[in-house]
């Protein structure tokens, strides 16, 4: 009976961690969407370089989350 209780708790914990991971991945996908630039070409270049930096950060976060999900 105790073993069944631990298995149920482990299953619930795994489900909660899976939901958290999926939520974080969706947040990362939102970060990856490019922002629209209105204004000069200098501002557009600045916005695009910020988008590239954010995209690199998002890719690193996604890789870490997927690695963590594989471990679980």
Secondary structure, 3 states (H helix, E strand, C coil): CHHHHHHHHHHHHHHHHHHHHHHHHHHHHHHHCCCCCCCCHHHHHHHHHHHHHHHHHHHHHHHHHHHHHHHC
